[in-house]
Amino acid sequence: MFYEAYHKIENISNPNGPEKEYSVVGNICETDTFAWDRKLNEVREGDYLVFKNAGAYGFEMSSNFNSRYKPAEVLVKDGKPKLVRRRDEFEDLLKNQIL
C-alpha cells in the first residue's frame, strides 16, 4: 500500500464469472490492501485467488510478525501442483524460543 505496488490477482475458481469490483485486503497489518476497486471475476466464499506477486504474504518476504505462520509454497508445473514447502504450524513459532 505504501509504495503503490500493483498486484496481479486472478480468481482461478470462477474464471468465467461476471466481473465485479472488489477491494482485496489481507489480515496481517491494518494497511494490507492489495487492490482498490479492482475488477475480478465474481469472488464467492471458498474461491481461490492467485496473487502473482504478494510481498510479505509470499515466503520470500514473509516473517512471523504478529505471530503469523509462514505460508506454504506450491509450484505448478505443466498444470500440476506440487507442495515444495509446508506451511508453518504453531510449534514452528515456538521452536527457537529459549524461555
C-alpha distances in whole Angstrom, upper triangle without the diagonal:
4,6,5,7,9,10,14,15,19,21,24,26,26,26,28,27,27,23,21,18,16,12,11,10,11,13,13,11,10,6,7,6,7,9,10,14,14,18,19,22,23,22,24,25,25,24,22,19,18,15,16,13,11,11,12,13,16,19,18,15,16,18,20,17,18,21,19,21,20,20,23,23,25,27,28,31,33,31,32,30,31,29,29,27,28,25,25,28,28,31,29,27,30,32,31,32,35,36
4,6,8,11,13,17,18,22,25,27,29,30,29,32,31,30,27,25,22,19,16,15,14,14,16,15,12,12,8,9,10,11,12,13,17,18,21,22,26,27,25,28,28,29,27,26,22,21,18,19,15,14,12,13,15,18,20,19,16,17,18,20,18,19,22,21,23,22,22,25,25,28,29,30,33,36,34,35,32,33,31,31,29,30,27,27,30,30,32,30,28,31,32,31,32,35,36
4,6,9,12,15,18,21,24,27,29,30,29,31,31,30,27,25,22,20,17,16,15,16,18,17,15,15,11,12,11,11,13,14,17,17,21,22,26,27,26,29,29,30,28,26,22,21,17,17,14,13,11,13,16,17,20,18,15,17,19,22,20,22,24,23,24,23,23,26,25,27,28,29,31,34,33,34,31,32,31,30,29,30,27,28,31,32,34,31,29,32,34,33,34,37,38
4,6,9,13,15,19,21,24,27,27,26,28,27,27,23,22,18,17,14,14,14,15,18,17,16,15,11,11,10,9,9,11,14,14,17,19,22,24,23,26,27,28,25,23,20,19,15,15,13,13,12,14,16,17,20,19,17,19,21,23,21,23,26,23,25,23,23,25,25,26,27,28,30,32,31,32,30,31,30,30,29,30,28,29,31,32,35,32,30,34,35,35,36,39,40
4,6,10,12,16,19,22,24,25,23,26,26,25,22,21,18,17,14,13,13,14,18,17,16,16,13,12,10,8,9,12,15,13,16,17,21,23,22,25,26,26,24,21,18,16,12,12,9,10,9,12,14,15,18,16,15,17,19,22,21,23,25,22,23,21,21,23,22,23,23,24,27,29,28,29,27,28,27,27,26,27,25,26,29,31,33,30,29,33,34,33,35,38,39
4,6,9,13,16,19,21,22,20,23,22,22,19,18,16,14,13,12,13,15,18,18,18,18,15,13,10,7,8,10,12,11,13,14,18,20,19,23,24,24,21,19,15,14,10,10,8,10,11,14,14,15,18,18,16,18,21,24,23,24,26,24,24,22,21,22,21,22,22,22,25,27,25,27,25,27,26,26,26,27,25,27,30,32,34,31,30,34,35,35,37,40,41
4,6,10,13,15,18,19,17,20,20,20,17,17,15,13,12,10,11,12,16,17,17,17,15,12,10,6,7,10,13,10,12,12,15,17,16,20,21,21,18,15,12,10,7,7,6,7,9,12,12,12,16,16,15,16,19,22,21,23,24,21,21,19,18,19,18,18,19,19,22,24,22,23,22,23,23,23,23,24,22,24,27,29,31,29,28,32,33,33,35,38,39
4,7,10,12,16,16,14,17,17,18,15,16,14,13,13,11,13,15,18,19,20,21,18,15,13,9,9,12,13,10,11,10,13,16,15,18,20,19,16,14,10,8,6,5,7,9,12,15,14,14,17,17,17,19,22,24,24,26,27,23,23,21,19,19,18,18,18,17,19,21,19,21,20,22,22,22,23,24,23,25,28,30,33,30,30,34,35,35,37,41,42
4,7,9,12,13,11,14,14,15,13,13,12,11,11,9,12,13,17,18,19,20,18,14,12,9,9,12,12,9,10,8,10,12,11,15,16,16,13,10,7,5,5,6,8,9,13,15,13,14,17,18,18,19,22,24,24,25,26,22,22,20,17,18,17,16,17,16,19,20,18,20,18,21,21,22,22,23,21,24,26,29,31,29,29,33,34,35,36,40,41
4,6,9,9,8,11,11,13,11,12,13,12,13,11,14,15,19,21,22,23,21,18,15,12,12,14,14,10,10,7,8,10,10,13,15,14,10,8,5,5,7,8,11,12,16,18,16,16,19,20,21,21,25,26,26,27,28,24,23,22,19,19,18,16,17,15,18,19,16,18,17,20,20,22,22,23,22,25,27,30,32,30,31,34,35,37,38,42,43
4,6,6,6,9,9,11,10,11,12,12,13,12,14,16,19,21,23,23,22,19,17,14,13,16,15,12,10,7,6,8,7,9,12,11,7,6,4,6,9,11,14,15,18,20,17,17,21,22,23,23,26,27,27,28,28,24,23,22,19,19,18,17,18,16,19,19,16,18,17,20,20,22,23,23,22,25,27,29,32,30,31,34,35,37,39,42,43
4,6,5,9,10,13,13,15,16,15,17,15,18,18,21,23,25,26,25,22,20,17,17,19,19,15,14,10,9,10,10,11,13,11,8,6,6,7,10,12,15,16,20,21,18,18,21,23,24,23,26,28,28,29,29,25,24,22,19,18,17,15,15,13,16,16,13,14,14,17,18,20,21,22,21,24,26,29,32,30,31,35,35,37,39,43,44
4,6,9,9,13,13,15,17,16,18,16,18,19,21,24,26,27,26,23,21,19,19,21,20,17,15,11,9,9,8,9,10,8,5,5,7,10,13,15,18,19,22,23,20,20,23,25,26,25,28,29,29,30,29,26,24,23,20,19,19,17,18,16,18,18,15,16,15,18,19,22,23,22,22,25,26,29,32,31,31,35,36,38,39,43,44
4,6,5,9,10,12,14,14,17,16,19,20,23,26,28,28,27,24,22,19,18,20,18,16,13,10,6,7,7,8,11,10,7,8,9,12,15,17,20,20,24,26,22,23,25,28,28,28,31,31,32,32,32,28,27,27,23,23,22,20,21,19,21,20,17,18,18,22,23,25,26,26,25,28,30,32,35,34,34,38,39,41,43,46,47
4,6,9,9,12,15,15,18,17,20,21,24,27,29,29,28,24,22,19,18,20,18,15,12,9,6,8,10,12,14,14,10,10,10,11,14,15,19,20,24,26,23,23,26,27,28,28,31,32,33,33,33,30,29,27,24,23,22,20,20,18,20,19,16,18,18,22,23,26,27,27,26,29,31,34,37,35,36,40,40,42,44,48,49
4,7,9,12,15,16,19,19,22,24,27,30,31,31,30,27,24,22,20,21,19,16,13,10,7,8,11,13,16,16,13,14,13,15,18,19,22,23,27,29,26,26,29,31,32,32,35,36,36,36,37,33,32,31,28,27,26,24,24,21,23,22,18,21,21,25,27,29,31,31,30,33,35,37,40,39,39,43,44,46,47,51,52
4,6,9,12,14,17,17,20,23,25,28,30,29,28,26,23,21,19,19,17,15,11,9,5,5,8,10,13,14,11,13,13,15,18,20,23,23,27,29,26,26,30,31,32,31,34,35,35,35,36,32,31,31,28,27,27,25,25,23,25,24,21,23,23,27,28,30,31,31,30,33,34,37,40,38,39,42,44,45,47,51,51
4,6,10,12,16,17,21,23,26,29,30,29,28,26,23,21,18,18,15,13,10,8,5,6,9,11,15,17,14,16,15,17,19,21,24,24,28,30,27,28,31,33,33,33,36,37,36,36,37,33,33,33,30,30,29,28,28,26,28,27,24,27,26,30,31,33,34,34,32,35,37,39,42,41,41,44,46,47,49,52,53
4,7,10,13,14,18,21,24,27,27,27,25,23,19,17,15,14,11,9,6,5,4,6,9,12,16,17,14,15,14,16,17,19,21,22,25,27,25,26,29,31,31,31,34,35,34,34,35,32,32,31,28,29,28,27,27,26,28,27,25,27,26,30,31,32,33,33,31,34,36,38,41,39,39,43,44,46,47,51,51
4,7,10,12,16,19,22,25,25,24,23,21,17,16,13,12,9,8,5,6,6,6,8,11,15,17,14,16,14,16,17,19,21,21,24,26,24,26,29,31,30,30,32,33,32,32,33,30,31,30,28,29,29,28,29,27,30,30,27,29,28,31,31,33,33,33,31,33,35,37,40,39,38,42,43,45,46,49,50
4,7,10,13,17,20,23,22,21,19,18,14,13,10,8,5,5,4,6,9,8,10,13,16,18,16,16,14,16,16,19,20,19,22,24,22,24,28,29,28,28,30,31,30,30,31,28,29,29,27,28,28,28,29,28,30,31,28,30,29,31,31,33,33,33,30,32,34,35,39,37,36,40,42,43,44,47,48
4,6,9,13,16,19,19,17,16,14,11,10,8,7,5,5,6,7,10,9,9,12,14,16,14,15,12,14,14,17,18,17,19,21,19,21,25,26,25,25,27,28,26,26,28,25,26,26,24,25,25,25,27,26,29,30,27,29,27,30,29,31,30,30,27,29,31,32,35,34,33,36,38,39,40,44,44
4,6,10,13,16,15,14,12,11,7,8,5,4,5,6,9,10,13,12,11,14,15,17,15,15,13,15,14,16,16,15,17,18,17,19,23,24,22,22,24,25,23,23,25,22,24,24,22,24,25,25,27,27,30,31,28,30,28,30,29,30,29,29,26,27,29,30,33,32,30,34,36,37,37,41,41
4,7,10,13,13,13,11,9,6,5,5,7,8,8,10,10,13,12,10,13,14,15,13,13,10,12,11,14,13,12,14,15,13,16,19,21,19,19,21,22,20,20,22,19,20,20,18,20,21,21,23,23,27,28,26,27,24,26,25,26,25,25,22,24,25,27,30,28,27,31,33,33,34,38,38
4,7,9,10,9,8,5,4,6,7,9,11,11,14,14,16,16,13,15,15,16,15,14,12,13,12,15,14,11,13,13,11,14,18,19,17,16,18,19,17,17,19,16,17,18,16,19,20,21,24,24,28,30,27,28,25,26,25,26,24,23,20,21,23,24,27,25,24,28,30,30,31,35,35
4,6,7,8,8,5,6,7,10,12,15,15,17,16,19,18,15,16,15,16,15,14,12,13,12,15,13,10,11,10,9,12,15,17,15,13,15,15,14,13,15,12,14,14,13,16,18,19,22,23,27,29,27,27,24,25,23,23,21,20,17,18,19,20,23,22,20,24,26,27,27,31,31
4,6,7,9,7,9,11,14,15,18,18,21,20,22,21,18,18,16,17,17,16,15,16,15,18,16,13,13,11,10,13,16,18,16,13,14,13,11,10,12,10,12,13,13,16,19,21,24,25,29,32,29,28,25,26,23,24,22,20,17,16,17,18,21,20,18,21,24,25,25,28,28
4,7,8,7,10,12,15,17,20,20,23,22,25,24,21,22,20,20,20,19,17,18,16,18,16,12,12,9,9,12,14,16,13,11,11,10,8,7,9,8,10,11,12,16,18,21,24,26,29,32,30,29,26,26,23,23,21,19,16,15,17,16,19,18,16,19,21,22,22,25,25
4,5,5,9,12,15,16,19,20,23,23,26,25,22,23,22,22,22,21,19,20,17,20,17,14,13,11,11,15,17,18,14,13,12,12,9,9,12,11,14,15,16,20,21,24,27,29,32,35,33,32,29,29,27,27,24,23,20,19,20,20,23,21,18,21,24,24,24,27,27
4,6,8,12,14,14,18,19,22,23,25,25,22,23,22,23,23,22,20,21,19,22,19,16,15,14,14,18,20,21,18,16,16,16,13,12,15,14,17,18,19,23,24,27,29,31,34,37,35,35,32,32,30,30,27,26,23,22,23,23,26,24,22,25,28,27,27,30,30
4,6,9,11,12,16,17,20,21,24,24,21,23,23,24,23,22,19,20,17,19,17,14,13,12,13,16,19,20,16,16,16,17,14,14,17,16,18,19,19,23,24,26,28,30,33,36,34,34,31,31,29,29,27,27,23,23,25,25,28,26,23,27,29,29,29,32,32
4,6,9,11,14,15,18,18,21,21,19,20,20,20,20,18,16,16,13,16,13,10,10,10,10,13,16,17,14,13,15,15,13,13,16,14,16,16,16,19,20,22,25,26,29,32,30,30,27,28,26,26,24,23,20,21,22,23,26,24,22,25,28,28,28,31,32
4,6,7,11,11,15,15,18,18,16,19,19,20,19,17,14,15,12,15,13,11,11,12,12,15,18,19,16,16,18,19,17,17,20,17,19,19,18,21,21,23,25,26,29,31,29,30,27,28,27,27,26,25,22,23,25,26,29,27,25,29,31,31,32,35,35
4,7,10,9,13,13,16,17,15,18,18,19,17,15,12,12,9,11,10,8,10,11,11,13,17,17,15,16,18,20,18,19,21,18,19,18,17,19,19,20,22,23,26,28,26,27,24,26,25,25,24,24,21,23,25,26,29,27,26,30,31,31,32,36,37
4,7,6,9,10,14,15,14,17,18,19,17,16,12,13,11,13,12,11,13,15,14,16,20,21,19,19,22,23,22,22,24,22,23,22,20,22,22,23,24,24,27,29,27,28,26,28,27,28,27,27,25,26,28,30,33,31,29,33,35,35,36,40,40
4,5,9,11,15,15,15,18,19,21,19,18,15,16,14,16,16,15,16,18,18,20,24,24,22,23,25,26,24,24,27,24,26,25,24,26,26,27,28,28,31,32,30,31,29,31,31,31,31,30,28,29,31,32,35,34,32,36,38,38,39,42,43
4,7,9,13,13,13,17,19,21,18,19,16,17,16,18,18,18,20,22,20,23,26,27,25,26,28,29,28,27,30,27,28,28,26,28,28,28,29,29,31,32,30,32,30,32,32,33,33,33,30,32,34,35,38,36,35,39,41,41,42,46,46
4,6,10,11,12,15,18,19,16,16,13,14,13,15,15,16,18,20,19,21,24,25,24,24,27,29,27,28,29,26,27,26,24,26,25,25,26,25,28,29,26,28,27,29,29,30,30,30,28,30,32,34,37,35,34,38,40,40,41,45,46
4,7,9,10,14,17,18,15,16,13,14,14,16,17,18,21,23,21,22,26,27,26,27,30,31,30,30,32,29,29,28,26,27,26,26,26,25,27,28,25,27,26,29,30,31,31,31,30,32,34,36,39,37,36,40,42,43,44,48,48
4,6,7,11,14,15,12,12,10,11,12,14,16,17,20,22,20,21,24,26,25,26,28,30,29,29,30,27,27,26,23,24,24,23,23,22,24,25,22,24,23,26,26,28,28,29,27,29,31,33,36,35,35,38,40,41,42,46,47
4,6,9,13,14,11,11,10,12,14,16,18,19,23,25,22,23,26,28,28,28,30,32,31,31,32,29,28,28,25,25,24,23,23,22,24,24,21,23,22,26,26,28,29,29,27,30,32,34,37,36,36,39,41,42,44,47,48
4,6,10,12,9,11,11,14,16,18,20,20,24,25,22,24,27,29,29,28,31,31,31,31,31,28,28,28,25,25,25,24,25,24,26,26,23,24,24,27,27,30,30,29,28,30,31,33,37,35,35,39,41,42,43,47,48
4,7,9,6,8,8,12,14,17,19,18,22,23,20,21,24,27,26,25,28,28,28,27,28,25,25,24,22,22,23,22,23,22,25,26,22,23,22,25,25,27,27,26,24,27,28,30,33,32,32,35,37,39,40,44,44
4,6,6,9,10,14,16,20,22,21,24,24,21,23,26,28,28,27,29,29,29,28,28,25,25,25,22,23,23,22,24,23,26,27,23,24,22,25,25,28,27,26,24,26,27,29,32,32,32,35,37,39,40,43,44
4,6,9,11,15,17,20,22,20,24,24,20,22,24,27,27,25,27,27,27,25,25,22,22,23,20,21,22,22,24,23,27,27,24,24,22,24,24,26,26,24,22,24,24,26,29,29,29,32,34,36,37,40,41
4,7,10,13,16,19,21,19,23,22,19,20,22,25,26,24,25,25,26,25,24,21,20,21,18,18,19,18,21,20,23,24,21,20,18,21,20,23,23,21,19,21,22,24,27,27,27,30,32,34,35,39,39
4,7,10,13,16,18,17,21,21,18,19,21,24,24,23,25,26,26,26,25,22,21,21,18,18,18,17,19,18,21,22,18,18,17,19,19,22,22,21,19,22,23,25,28,28,28,31,33,35,36,40,41
4,7,10,13,15,14,18,19,15,15,18,21,21,20,23,23,24,24,24,20,19,18,15,15,15,13,15,15,18,19,16,16,14,16,16,19,19,18,17,20,21,24,27,25,26,30,31,33,34,38,39
4,6,10,12,11,15,16,13,13,17,19,19,19,21,22,23,23,23,20,19,18,15,15,15,14,15,15,18,19,16,17,15,17,17,19,19,19,18,20,22,25,28,26,26,30,31,33,34,38,39
4,6,9,9,13,15,12,11,14,16,17,17,20,22,23,24,24,20,19,17,14,14,12,11,12,12,15,17,14,15,13,15,16,17,17,18,17,20,22,25,28,25,26,30,30,32,34,37,39
4,5,6,10,12,9,9,13,14,14,15,18,20,20,22,22,18,18,16,13,14,12,12,13,14,17,19,17,18,15,17,17,17,17,18,17,19,22,25,27,25,25,29,29,30,32,36,37
4,7,10,13,11,10,13,13,14,15,19,21,22,24,24,21,20,17,15,15,13,13,12,13,15,17,16,17,15,17,17,17,18,19,18,21,24,27,29,26,27,30,31,31,33,37,39
4,6,9,9,8,11,11,11,12,16,19,19,21,22,19,18,16,14,15,13,14,14,15,18,20,19,20,18,19,18,18,18,19,18,20,23,26,28,25,25,28,29,29,31,35,36
4,6,5,6,9,10,9,10,13,16,16,18,19,15,15,13,11,13,12,14,15,17,20,22,21,21,19,19,18,18,17,18,16,18,21,23,25,22,22,25,26,26,28,32,33
4,5,6,8,8,6,8,11,14,14,16,17,15,15,12,12,14,14,16,17,19,22,25,24,24,21,21,20,19,17,18,16,17,21,22,24,21,20,24,25,24,26,30,31
4,5,7,7,4,4,7,10,10,13,14,11,11,9,10,13,13,16,18,20,23,27,25,25,22,21,19,18,16,17,14,15,18,19,21,18,17,20,21,21,23,26,27
4,7,8,7,6,9,11,11,13,13,10,10,8,7,10,11,13,16,18,21,24,23,22,19,19,17,16,14,14,12,13,16,17,20,17,16,20,21,22,23,27,28
4,6,6,6,10,12,13,16,16,12,11,8,7,9,8,11,13,15,18,21,20,20,16,16,14,13,12,13,11,13,16,18,20,17,17,21,21,22,24,27,29
4,6,5,8,11,13,16,15,12,10,6,6,7,7,10,12,16,18,22,21,20,17,15,13,11,9,11,9,11,14,17,18,14,15,18,18,19,21,25,27
4,6,9,12,14,17,17,15,13,10,10,11,10,13,14,17,19,23,23,22,19,18,16,13,12,14,13,14,18,20,21,17,17,20,20,20,22,26,28
4,7,10,11,15,15,13,13,10,11,13,12,16,17,20,23,26,25,25,22,21,18,16,14,16,14,14,18,19,21,17,17,20,20,19,21,25,27
4,7,8,11,11,9,9,6,8,11,12,15,17,20,23,27,26,25,21,20,17,16,13,14,11,11,14,16,17,14,13,17,17,17,19,22,24
4,5,9,9,8,8,6,10,13,14,18,20,23,26,30,29,28,24,23,20,18,15,15,12,11,13,14,15,12,10,14,14,14,15,19,20
4,6,5,5,6,7,10,13,16,19,22,25,28,32,31,29,25,24,20,19,16,15,12,9,11,11,12,10,7,11,12,12,13,17,18
4,5,6,9,9,13,16,18,22,25,28,31,34,33,31,28,27,23,22,19,18,15,13,14,13,15,13,10,13,15,15,15,18,19
4,5,9,11,14,18,20,24,27,29,33,36,34,33,29,28,25,24,21,20,16,14,14,13,15,14,11,13,16,16,15,19,18
4,7,9,12,16,19,22,25,28,32,35,33,31,28,26,23,22,19,17,13,11,11,9,11,10,7,10,13,13,13,16,16
4,7,9,12,15,19,22,25,28,31,29,28,24,23,20,20,16,14,11,9,10,9,12,10,8,12,14,15,15,19,20
4,6,9,12,16,19,22,25,29,27,25,21,20,16,16,13,11,7,5,7,8,10,8,7,11,13,14,15,19,20
4,7,9,13,16,19,22,26,24,23,19,17,14,13,10,9,6,5,8,10,12,9,9,13,14,15,17,20,22
4,6,10,13,16,19,22,21,19,15,14,11,11,8,7,5,6,10,12,14,12,13,16,17,18,20,24,25
4,7,10,13,16,20,18,16,12,11,7,8,5,5,4,7,10,14,15,13,15,18,18,20,22,26,27
4,7,10,13,16,15,14,10,9,6,6,5,7,7,11,14,17,18,16,18,21,20,22,25,28,30
4,6,10,13,12,10,6,5,5,6,7,9,10,14,17,20,21,19,21,24,24,25,28,31,34
4,6,10,10,8,6,5,6,7,9,12,14,17,20,24,25,22,24,27,26,28,31,34,36
4,7,6,5,4,6,9,10,13,15,17,20,23,27,28,25,27,31,30,31,34,38,40
4,5,5,7,8,11,12,15,18,20,23,26,30,31,28,30,34,33,34,37,40,43
4,6,9,11,14,15,19,21,23,27,29,33,34,32,34,37,36,38,41,44,46
4,7,10,13,15,18,20,21,25,28,31,32,31,33,36,35,37,40,43,45
4,7,10,12,16,17,19,23,25,29,30,28,30,33,32,34,37,41,43
4,7,9,12,13,15,19,21,25,26,24,26,29,29,31,34,37,39
4,6,9,11,13,17,19,23,24,22,24,27,26,28,31,34,37
4,6,7,10,13,15,19,20,18,21,23,22,24,27,31,33
4,7,10,13,16,19,19,17,20,22,21,23,26,29,31
4,7,9,12,16,16,13,16,19,17,19,22,25,28
4,7,9,13,13,11,14,16,16,18,21,24,26
4,7,10,11,9,11,15,15,17,19,22,24
4,7,8,6,8,11,11,13,15,19,20
4,5,5,7,9,10,13,15,18,19
4,5,5,7,9,12,12,16,16
4,5,5,6,10,10,13,14
4,5,5,8,10,13,15
4,6,8,8,12,13
4,6,5,9,10
4,6,8,11
4,6,9
4,6
4
